[in-house]
């Protein structure tokens, strides 16, 4: 998976906190001086770690973590089953294979 342009916002402690991905393409296009098409595929055009500060926001090229791509709120039961199987059979003996058809 290519890296993508993530939007970060300042947290209560002043650190940048991940907010979303791909929701402010018009603004990212303005910041990068491109159209929305390259902005939508920013990870293919700029190296990972490239940043564009924008007031209280920051756009950064990075990769999805598992927690960003697969939310615990949607997959929590799957992770619970995986942990249970790993305890019973050993973590080296448990695999999850998923197919998304969309």
NORJO-V530696 format. One record per helix or strand of 3 or more residues. SS is the DSSP state (h for helix, s for strand). FROM is the first residue (numbers start at 1). LEN is the number of residues. Records with the same first field share a line. If there is no record, write none. Layout:
SS->FROM-LEN, FROM-LEN
//
This chain:
s->4-7, 16-6, 51-4, 57-6
h->25-8, 36-5, 42-4, 66-4, 72-18, 91-3
//
